[in-house]
Amino acid sequence: MRTEAELRAALAAPAPRLIKVRGVIDLRADCAEYAADGYTLAGYLAEYDPAVWGREREPSGPLEEARAASAQRQLAAIGIPVGSDTTIVGDGRGAGLTGASLRVHNAQNVIIRNLTFRDTRDCFPQWDPTDGAEGNWNSAYDAVSLQRATNVWVDHNTFTDQPHPDSAAPTYFGRPYQQHDGSLDMTNGTDLVTASYNLFEDHGKTMLIGSSNTSTTDPGKLRVSVHHNVFRNVEERLPRVRFGQVHVYNNLYEPGPSFVYAWGVGVRSALHVENNYVKLRDGGAVEDLIHNWGGTAITETGTLVDGRPVDVLDAFNAANPTTPLAGDAGWTPVLDRGLEPASRIKNLKAGAQQRERYHVAKGTDFDTVQAAIDAAPPGTTITLGKGVYREVVRVPATKPDLLLKGSTGNARDVVIDYDNAAGTTKPDGTTHGTTGSATATIEADGFTARDLTFSNSFDRAAHPGITATQAVAVKATGDRQYYDRVRFLGHQDTLYADTRNVGARARQYYRGGEVVGDVDFIFGRATAVFDRMTIRALDRGGDPNGYVTAASTRRDNPHGFLITHSRIESDAPAGTYHLGRPWHPGGDPDAVASVVVRDTKLPAAVKTTPWTDMSGFSWRDARFAEFRNSGPGATPGADRPVLTAEQAAQHTVRAYLGDWNPA
């Protein structure tokens, strides 16, 4: 199965079913597509601000009802029911589901293997001011939800909130805006489950076993084995248990900076925790590995913390004398085939099959980015260590499906930089030209970059004799290129979003990053979507200060540049920036620019007539338009084309990217 429609059809076919998922099936959409009954986050925040609503009661009324209705619309879109007698398995490396909630409810005999579950994100979390002392945002939708399910095996999967972990979410009402619920939750009388060799990473509430403290369906059930899993940079519920007999053994724990606890001992729970390895380091104290949620006992034995035997229960009881736990959970597991000494778990490998991985940094696989690219077979993941890589990089068309990512998760930490300009002289005495100035040239299809910066640091002021000051940070020419939380820094011609040749098409998706420049700093003929980007227009001290775009879209291509749900920022004086001008390379009359800016905040620097001519070609002959923009630079005007709602429906992320779902 390669598409959502194929997957749903296969799951609806008569059982028994063996379903193979190939590639990534992405169910995410803009949250606005699910909004119902006038719901907006801004309106919700205003209505239920504790300063207005108070902290003594949960939200109610029309806006809370609108939020709930919106949530139901999202659930209908992302929820995937799995019936009895079903095996669903990832076929090959990198297979998975993004933005989906797999729901094994009222089913038995189910196997889920070798899938990567990413970013099951709730667009409509509920604010509850009565949840805890300060209130909390609560989300729904587990990546995999087991309810009234029996005989289930969840094996060799990867669960992650990337690329939108809650750790990067904003704070509202003084509390994190949590948009992810459980990774793998087992509730409502679920029984006889094994979770093995899974990787759980970059998540908060990871694994809940048991519905509530007053459940009448859970007692006598929730018999679960959790073994040989890796819990990396996760916060809590590893697992949290009510009622069930749960054997937690031979797991590897690698807590991160926001770690809360591992084993939650709930009401009438019988947790048997055995031979686990914990790399605690700076991730918390030993006593934090256990939390008492109203339970009475836990069997904890054989734990190694950073290689040393530690009695975690003794440490917990010493730190919590008013809520101690007994050391016998009241049962001894007998289904423990594969139980190993904890020392053998130190370097446990788990999770779905991923692509081959190379590392770049001094003392690792490669010292330079280009050396890693040259050596990498198609489909390789190349991780760059923290630092500045001073080199020119090329990813040729013969290297499809590479992933180039920064190791820290922060694009500012990993920078690929050079300072060639169009007028810079090469060793042979010729000049580079615009294309040749690029710090990185990305020709390959299926390329992904994540959490890094591409920079062209050419300094115009330091080279007054160079008049050709175009200085490209990235020239991108391949199809299906995805730039996730990537920064592009430069001045003139920063990002060249192009195709391999005049007759080729190329779809490129830029999400959650930043583009910086002044003159034509987003230009080219690609079909390029800029989603939730920050676009920073620099002040050159003149009027015009610059031009954000210079598209050269082919006449027969209805989709050029789409800037959506983004922010254009500038310190330039009011009314000195153009949104764009039409670029006709070499005077080509068939290069008819297409640029749509929608649902984007514009600064005062944007002119009231934001489009302008270029090289004798009128902007009025191009395809420039706006829709539903905001901010001081979005003042309506007679010379400012605006799409109708019907026209805007043709200018969405899905319309531009077609059958390609980047993930």
N, C-alpha and C positions, 0 to 999 in steps of 0.2 A: 504494500500500500504506500503510495507516495503523496496522496492528497487527503484532506479531511473527508471529502465525499466518499472516497474509496474505503477509508477506514470505517466510517459509519455504516456503509453498506455491508461490509464484511461482518461487522458486529451484529448486524440485524439478520444475517443469514442463519439457516438452521444449524444447531449445534450437533456434534462437537465441531469446534473451529480452531484452526491453526492460522494465525494472522501474522504476517511478516511486514514490519514497517521499514521502509527504505528511505534514507535521508531524514530531513526534519520536516515535520508537519506543524505549521505555525498557526495557532488559532487566535492570536492576539489581534485586536483592532483598536482604533482610537476610542478612548472611554466615552467620548461624546456620542458615539454611535449607539451606545446602550442607554444613554440618559433618557428618562421618562418623566412626564408630568412637570416639566420645567425645572428639573433638578440641575443645580450647578454647585460646584464645591464652594465658590465664593459666597453664594447665598446660604449654603448650609453652615459655613463658618460664622457668618454674621448672625444667623438665627440662634445658634446654640452656643455662642460664645458664653463661657461661664459668667462673664461680667453682666450678661443680659439674661441668660437662661437660669443661671445658678448651678449648684452642684448637688442638689438634693434629689433630683429626679432624672430619669432617662429621657432622651428626646422623644417628642411626640408631635402630632400635628401634620399639616400638609407636606412640609419639606421632608420630614422623616418618612412619611408614606411614599413620597417621590423617590427618596433614596432606596427604600426597600423594593419598589417597583423596578427601579433601574438595576438593582442587584439581581432581580429575577430574570431580567432580560439578558444580563451577562451570563448568568448560570445556564440559561437555555442555549447560549452560543458556545460556551466553552466546556460544558459538562458532557462527558462521553460515557454512557452506560455500558458496563461489561456484564454479560450474562454468564450463566453456568457453562461449565465444560468448554472453557476458552483458554487457549494459550496465545499470548500476544508477545512477540519477541522482535527486538531490533535486528535487522538483517544487515550486518556489516558495521564498520566503524562509523561513529557519529550519528547513528539513527536515534530519533527521539521525538518528543512532543514539547512544543513551546506554548505557554499560555493556556494549557489544557488542564482539566480536572478529570482524571480517570476514576470512575465511580463504580466500585464493585459492591453493589447493594442487593441483598436478597439473592445471593448467588453462591454456588459451590464449585469446587474443582476448577480453580483459576490459577494460571501461571503467568507472571509478568517478568520478563527477562531482557537484559541488554538494551535498555532504553535510557536516554538522558531526558529527564524532566526539568524544564527551565521555566522560571518566571511565571508561575501560576499566581497571577496578581489580581487582587480585588480592586476594581475601580471605585468602589463605593463603601469603604470601611465605615462602621458606625461608631460615633462618639458616645461613650458611656461615662459620664462624670462620677458615677457611683462605684466604678470599678477601681478599687484601691483608694489610697489616700489622695491621689492626684488625678484620678480618672485615667482612661485608656482608650485608644482607638482599637477596635476589634474587627478583624477581617474574617472572611469566609473562604471556602474553596481550597481543599487540600489537593496537592499534586496527585496523590492516590488516596482515595477514601474507601475504607472497608466498613460496611455497616450490614449487620446480619449476614455476614459472609463466613463460610466455613471451607476448610481445606484449601488454603491459599498459600502460594509460594511466590515471594517477591525477591528476586535474585539478580545480582550483578547489574544493578541499575545505578544511575547517578541522579541525585536530586540537588538542584541549586536554584537560588533566586537570581543569579546573574542573567542578564546584565543590569538588573535593577534591585540590588539588595536593599533591605530595609535600613541598613546602616548608612545608606546614602540618601535616605528619604528626609523630607523637611519635617519640622516640628510645628505642630499647631496646638494651641492651648497648653503649651509647655510639655507636651508629650509627643513621642515619635509617631509619625503618621504611618502606622504599620499596615502594609498592603498584602502581606503573605501570611497564610494560616499554616496548617501542618504540611510536612512533606509526606509522611505516611502515617495516617491515623486509623485506629481500629476501635470501633465503638458499636453500641447497640447490639450486644450479644454476639459479636464476631468471635470465632473460635477456630482453633487448630491452624495457626498461621506460622510460617517461617519467613523471617527476613534475614537474608544472608548475602554477604559479599557486596553490599551496597555502599556507595559513597554519598554521604550527606555533607554538604558544605555550603557556607555563606547563607545561613538561615537562622531564624529565631526559634519558634516553637516547632520542634522537629518531629517528635513521635509521641502521640497521645494514645494510651491504651485504656479504654473505659470512658463511659459517657458522662456520668455525673455521680455525685456522692449518694444520690437517692435512687439510682437506677434499679429497676426490678428485672431487667432483662440480662444484665451483665453477670450477676452472681452465678458461679458454677461454670462460667465460660471464660473467654479471653485467655485461653491457654496458648501461649506464644513463645517461640524461640527467636532470640535476636543474637545472631552470632556472625563473627568475621566481617563486621561492618566497620567502615572508617567514618568517624564523626569529626569533621575538620571545620574550624571557625564557625561553629554553631553555638547557640546560646543556652538552650535548655530543652527539657523533655527528651532525654537520651537513654531510655524513655521515661515518661511519667505514667504511673500505673494506678488504676483503681481495680479492686476485686480480683484481677487475674493472677494466675500462676504463670509467671514470666521468667524464663531462663535467659539471662543476659551474659554471654560468655565469649571470650576470645575476640573482643572488639578493641579497636584502636581509637583512642580519644586524643585529639589535638586541639584543645580549646584556643580561642582567640581572645582579643582584648575585651570583648563584651560578654564573656562567658558568665553564666549565672549558676547553673548546676547541671549534673548529669542524670542521676537516678532519683526520680521523684516517687516517694513512698506515700501512696494515697490510701484512702479508706478501704479497709479489708483487702489490701494488696498482699501478694506473696511473691516478692521479688527475690530471685536467687541470682546473685551477681558473682561471677566466677572467672578468674584468670583473664582479666582485662589489663590492657597496657595503656597508661596515661602519660602523655608528654605535656606535663603541666607547665613547666618553665615559668613564664610570667603570666600564664592564663588564669590564675586564681590560686586559692589555698586548698589544701587537701580536704579540709572539712566541708568545702563547697561542693564536693562531688556528690554529696547526698543532700536531699531536701525533704523535710517531713511535711507532707500535705494531709495530715490527719491519719497516718498509718500507725502501726504499732511495732513492726519488726521488719528486718531485712537480713537475709543471709549474704554476707559480703566476704569473699575469700580469694586469696591468690592474686590480689591486685599489685601491679608494679607501677610505681610513679617515678618517671625518669630513671627507670632501671632498678629502683630500690623497692623491696617489699614494704608495704605500708598497710597498717590496719586502718582503713578509711572510716569504718564505723566507730572505732575508738576516738578518732580525731573529731568526728561529727559530735559524738556524745559529750566530749570534753568542751566543745565550743557551744553546745546547746543543752545545758543541764536541765532546762525547764521542759524541753520536748525531746527526751532521749528515745532511742529505738532499741528494742531487743534484738539479739543477734541470731534468731532462728525463725525463718519465715514459715516453718511448719511443713515443709515438703522437701523431698530430694529428687531432682530430675533423674530420669532413667534414659530418656532419648537424647543422648549427648554424644553420639558418634562424631568423631572429629575434634573432640575437646583436646586442647594442647596446653602446654605450659605458656604462661603469659610472655615469657622471654622470646618466644618464637613469633610474637605478634608485632614486635617493635617496628618492622618495616612492611607491614601488611599492605598488599595492593588490592583494591576493590573498585567497584563501579563498572559502568558500561564500557565497552571497547571504545577507545578514543583514537584519534589520529596519532601518528608517530610524532615524537617530540624531540626538538633540539633546543639547546640553551646557548645564549650568547652573553658572555661576560668574561673578564680575565680569569683564567684558571678553570673555565668550563669547556664545553664542546668546541666553541669558536670564539675568537677575539673580535671579529667584525661581523656586521649584519650580512654583508654581501657574501662572505665565505659560507655562512649558514645557508643562504638562499641557493648558492651555487651547488652545495652538496645535497640539498633537500630533494627527496622525491615528491611528486605531486601529493597533496593531502597532508603535508607535514605541519605540525604546530611548532613555531619558533618563538621561544620566550626570551625577551631581552631583559637583562639585569639593569638595575638602576644606574643611570649615568647618561652622559652625552656621547653619542656616536658620531664622530666628525668624519663623514664619508658620503659619497654619492652612491645611491642604491638603485638597482634595477631588478624588477621581477619580470622575467620574460614570459611570453605567451606559452612557452613550453613547461611552465611550472604552475599549472592550475590548482586551485583549491588550497593554497597555503593560508595559514593563519599566523599573523605576526602580532605578538602581544607583549605589552609591558608586564613585568613581574609583580609590580606593587599594587596594581589596580588604580593608580593615579597617573594620568597622562603627563603631568608636569615632571614626573620623576624619570621618564625615559624619553630622550630627545634624539632624533636623527637630524643632523644639521649640516648644511654647507652654505657657501656664499657666492656661488656663480651668478652672474647676471647675463642678460642677452648680449651686452657689449663687452663682457669680460674676454680677454684674449686667451686663447688656447696655446699650448706649446708650439703648434704649427703656424702660429701667427694669425689664424682666423679667429672669429668670435663664436661664442656658443649659440647665439640665437635664443629665442624664447624657449623652444622645446628643450634645447641642450642645457639650459640653465637649471633644470629641475634637480632638486636634491634627491627626489625619489621618482622614478618612472615605473608605474605599475601597469603592465600590459596583460597580465594573466586573467583569465576568467575565474570566477569563484573565489577571488581573493578577499580575505578579511583582515582588517587591522583593528586592534582594540587596546585602549588604555596607553596610548603613546602620543608623541608630538612629532610632526614633521615641520621643519623650519628652514627657511632660506634667510640667512642673516646678512645678506648683502646690504651695505650701508651707503645710501646715495650721497650723503653729505661727505663721507670720507673719500669718495671717488668722483669729484666734480668733472673730471674729463670724460667720464662714461655717460653718454646721453641715452643709450638703450638700456634703461634701468628695469626692464621686465625681469623678475627674479622669482621663479616658480618653486614653491615648496613641494608640490606633488603634481605630476601629470598622470592622470588615471585614464586608461583607454579600454580596459577590459569590461566584459559584461558580468553582471551579478557580483559587483564589488560592494562590500559592506564595511563602512568605517564607523565603529562603535566607540563612543567617548574618545574621539581622536581630535587633537588640536592641529590646525594648519596656520603657521605664522609666517608673515611676510609683509610686503607693502604693495607693489604693483604685480598683478597676475599671480597671486598666491596659490590659488587652486585651479588647475586646468582640468576640468571635468570633460573629457573628450571621448572620441572613439578611435579605433585603429586606423580607419580611413574614411573617406567621404561617404562611401556607400554602406558602412557598417552602423549597427545600432549597439548601444551599450547602456545598461541600466545600472545605476549606482545609488546607494542608500547611505546617507550621512545622518547619524542619529546621536544626539546627546553630547556633541562635542562643540568645537569653537573654530571659527574662521576669522582671521585678522588680516586687514589690509587697507588699501586706500583706492587705487585705480584698477578698475575691472578685476577685482580680486577673486571673483568667482566667474569663470568664463569657460566657453567651449560648447560642443554640440551634443554632449551626452544627454540622456534622459536621467536626470539627477534629482533626487528627493532630499531635502534638508529638513529633517524632522526634529523638533525640540533642540535646535541648535542655538548657540549664541554667536551672532555675527557682529564683529566689532569693527566699526568704520573709524579709521584713525584721522586725526586732525592734521592736515598738511599746511594749514595757515593760509588758505586761499578760498576763492569761490569761483568755480565749484571746488570743493575739497576732494571730491572723488566720485566714483561710481561703484556701486556694490556688485553689479553683474554686467557681463558682456557676453550674452549667449549667441551662439551661431547655429542654432537648431536647423536641421534640414527642413525644407518646405513640406515634404511629405510625412514628417513626424509631428503628430499632434501634441507630443509631450516633451517639453524641454526641461526647464528648471522649475521645481515646485518647492517653495519655501513655506513650511507649514508649522504651526504651533511653536514658533521660535521667537527669539528676541533679537532685534537689531539695536545695538548700543553704540553711542558715539559721544565724545566730548567736543566735537566740532560745533561751531556756532549754528544757531537755528537757520534752517533754510539753505544749507550749503551742500547737501548731498543728494545725488540722484540714485534711485533704486536700480537704474540700469540704462544701457544703450545697446543698439543692435550691432553686432559685429559681423561683417561680411568679409571673411578672410580672402585677400586678393581680389576684392570687389565682387565676389561670387553672389549673383542675384538670387540663388536658391538657398542661401543661408538666411532664413527668416526667423529671427529670434522669437522664442516662446518662453516667457517667464510669468509665473503666477505666484503672488505673495498673499497668503491667506492665514487668518487666525494668528497673526503675528503682531507683536508690540513694536511700534516704530518710534524712534526718538525725534525730538524737535529738529534735529539736524536734517531730516528728510525734507526736501522741497515740496511745496504744495503742488507743483507740476513735476512729479518725480521721475518721468521718463524723458530722455533726450536723444538727439540725433548723433550719428557717428559716421565720419568719413563720407559725408554727402548722402547718407541713407537716412530717411526719416523714421523716427520711432513709430509714427502713425501706421507705417506699413508692416510693423512687427506685431507680435501677439503678446502684448503686455496687459496684465490685469491684476486687480486686487479683489479680496473678498474678506469682509468681516475682520479687518485689522483694527488695532486699538493703539492707544498712546498718543502723545502730542504730535507725532508726525503723521497721523492718519486722518488729517483734516480733509473732508470731501472737497472736490473741485470739479469744474467743468472739463478740464483736461486730465482727467484721472479715471481711466476705464475701470469699471466695477462689474464683476460677474453677477448674474442672477443666481438664485439658489439652484435652478435647474442646470445652469452652466457649471456651477461650482461642483456639482455632483460628478462631473467628468474629470475633476482635478483633485483626486485623492491619492493617498499612498498606494492603494491597491490598483487604481486605474493606471498609474504610472509604472508600477513594477510588474503588473500582469500576473503570470503564473509563478513568479518567483517569490518565495517567502523567506527573506533573510532571517537568520537566527544564529 
